[in-house]
Amino acid sequence: MFLLFDIGGTHIRLSKAADINSLSDPLIIDTPKDFQEFEARLKYFIEKNFDQPIQKIVGGIAGVLNEDGSKLVNSPNLPDWIGKPLKEVFKNVTGCEDITIENDANLCALGEATEGAGEGFNIVAYITMGTGIGGSRIVNGKIDKNSLGFEPGHQILKISDDRKTETFEQLAGGNALFKKYGQHVHEIEDLEVLDQIYFYTACGIHNTILHWSPDAVVLGGSIGEDMDLAKLKSYLEEVMFIFKKIPPIKSARLGKSNGVIGAFHLLKFG
């Protein structure tokens, strides 16, 4: 038996696999802001769904992990989880010692690159736009090698004369937009505001293309998947001048299960 998970800033998806050929539909719950509450919910899920020992656990979480992937060192949308013994909690609750934890965007990207919208492309840049903005680079079906991780959502897009900066996430992420306008993105009707969101998104993708040189860009998350790709491409063509050809921009195809599917792929193929 295997446990797969995807912990985002808003929702958690928990799934089990009886073997490496079958994956159950994930249980979706709200992400508790309090870390201890997560431990209680995890214990309840294990008790209700597993009647055999768990051999391996693979999953992702929104934020930057320490070197051994045992705890978060930074997570704008899960501040109470920072520094908490995440891997130790999984071990104590499940009894399993074989645990792999990745950044959640890495696993969402892996799922989309291998079984979703990026299938068939060698180099896939994945950008997820939801509560926050994250992303990853997948090369030949593997999470690309990195030293510190991938954080395209924290690239600086705006610099004022007094050297104050604003990131992609601060300009187009769900939490930031709600704080600024008091509305979720799908509720915003002001065309000028929407125009700015598309423009900043195009700039973020533009920079990612320059840095990662992908064969395709896959846009996921609750905000990204709802974007008008033709409109977004027009803004991208407006700002892109160094490359004559823009790679295909695609909407994520696996929906809210892409992180768990990516975890399952990592479980099977490493």
N, C-alpha and C positions, 0 to 999 in steps of 0.2 A: 504494500500500500504506500502511496505517495501523497504528500500534501503540497498543493500549489497555492500561491497567494499573490495578490496585487493590492498594495496599500497606497491609496492616493490621498490627496488633501481633503476630499469630500466623501469618498466611498472606499470600502474594502471589499475585495472579491476573494472568496475562499472556495477552493475546489479540491476534490480528491481524485486519484487515479488508482484503479485496482491493479493496473499493470501499465507498461509503457505504450500500450496500443489503445487505451481507452481513457477518456477524460470526462468527468461529470460537469454539468452546467454549474457555474459558480453561484454560491450564495452571496448576495449583495447586501451589505449592511452599511450604515453611516459610520464614518471614521470618527471615533471619540477623540475629543481634544485631550482628554486625560489618559495618560498611558496605562495606568492601573486598570481602567475600565476596559481597555483593549485586552489585557491579560484575562479578565473575567469572560469576555465574549469569546476569545479563542478557546478557552477551556470548555465552554458550553458547546461550541461547534465540534470539538474533538470528541466529547462524550456522546454527542448525538449521532455522529457520522462515521466513527471509526471503531470497529470491533476487533481489529487486528493491529499488530505493531506497525508503526510507520517507519519505512526503510530510509526515506530521504525526503527533505523539505527544500523546495526551491521557490523563491518569490522576489518581488520587488517592492521598494518603498520610495516615496517622494522625498528626496533630499540627498545630501552628500554623506556618504558613509566613511568610516575610518578605514585604515588599510586592510584590516582583516574582515571587514564587512560585518562587524558584530554590533555596531551602534551608529546612530546618526551623529554627525558633528555639526551639521547645519541643515535646517529645513524651515523656510519661511512660513509654510502653512501648517507645520506640526511642531510648534515651539516647545511644547511640554514633553515631546518625545526625544528631544536632543539629549544625548549622553546617557539615555536609559539602556539597560542591558537587553537589547532586542533579541539577539541570538540566544542568550541565556534563558529568556522567557520561553521561547519556542522549545528549547531543550527540556526545561523543567515541566512544561505542560504536556509535551508529547512523548518524552523519553527518547527522542531521536537525537543523535549526535551529528549526523551527516546533514548539515544545513548550509545552503548557499543563498546569500542575500545580495541582490543587485539594486542599483537605482531603477525605479519603476519604468522610466522612459526607455532604458536599455531593453527591457523585456517587451514592452509594447512595440518598440522598433523591431526587435527580433521576430516577434509574431507577424507583423505586417510585411517584413522583408522576405520571410520564408513561406508564409501561407496567405498573405493578404495582398494589398495594393502594390507592394514592392516586389512581388514574386517575379522572377525572371530577370531582375536587374542585379548587376554585380555589386554596385556601390549605392546604398540607399541612405539618404538623409531623412530622418524622421523628426518632425516637430509636433509636439502635442500642446494644444492650447485649451486649457480648462480653468480650474481654480488658479493654477499658475501656468508657466510655460517651461517646457523641458524639451529634451530631444536626445538623439543618439545617432551614431554613424555605424552602419552595418556593412561589412565587406565579405562577400562570398559566404553569406549565411552565418557569419560570426560577429559578435560585438567587437568593434575595432579595438585594438590595443590602445591603452591610454594610461597616463600616470595618475591623474587626479579625477578623471571622470569627464563627462560632457555636460555643459550647462549653457546651451545657446540662448535660453531665456534670460540669462543675466548679462548678455552682451549689451554694452552701452549704445543707445541709439540717439540720445539727445544730450547735448552739453550746452549749458548756459554760459554767459559771459563771466559769471562769478564762479565758474568751475563746478557748479552743481550738475550732477548727472542723473539720467533716468534710463532704466534698462527696458529691454523688450517686454519683460513681464510687467513692469510698472506702467507701461504705456498701453498694453493690449491684453494683459492677463485678467481673468474673470474677477478675482478678488479686488484687484486694483481698480478696475472699472466700476465695480459696485460701490466701493468706497468713494469714488470720485463723483458718480452720477446718481447713486441711490437706486440703480436699476441693474438687473441682469442683462447681458448682452442682447438676448432675444427680445427684451422688452424695449430696447432703445429705438426710438423712431426718428430722432434728430439726424438728418442726412449729413450734416457737417461732422457730427461726432462719428458716425459710421464711416464716413470718408477717411477720417483720421485713423481709425482702427485698421482699415484696409491698407492705408499708406504705411503705417508702422509695421504691419505684418509683412508687407512686401519688402520693406527695408531689412527686417530680421531674416527673411528667407534669402534675400540678396546676399547678405553678409555670410550666411551659412553656405550658400553655393560657392562663394569665393574661397572660403576656408576649407571646405570639405570636398569640393569638386565631384558631386554625386552624379550617377546616371539617372536618378529620379529622386524627387522630393515627395514624401508622403506626409500629409497634414492630418493629424488626429485630434482627439479631445472634443469636448462638448461644443467649444467655439469653433475650432478648426474644421470639424467635419461639416458644419453648417455653412461654411463660407462659399460664396459664389466664385468658383474657380476662374471663370472667364474674366470676371471683374478683377480678381486678385492678379491674374496674369497681366492684365493691362497696366496695373500699377507697377508690377515687376519689370515690365518692358520699359516703363518710363524711367526707372532708376538704374537699370542694368546697361552699362555701356562697354565694359571691358570684354565680355564674352559675346560673340555673335549669335550663339545658340543657347537658349535657356532649356534646361532639362525638363522633362514632363513633371507637372505638379498634379498630384493625385490625392483624392480623399481616402482616408483609411477605410478598409473594407470589413474589418473584423469586429467593429463596434466596441462595446465595453469589455469584451472578453480578450482583447489582443494581448494584455499583460499576462494573463493566465496561460494563453496559448504560447506566448513567448517563453514563459517559465517551463512549460511542458516540453518545448523544443530543446531548451537548455538541458533539461533532465535527460532527454533521449540522446542528444548528440554532443553535449558538453560545450 
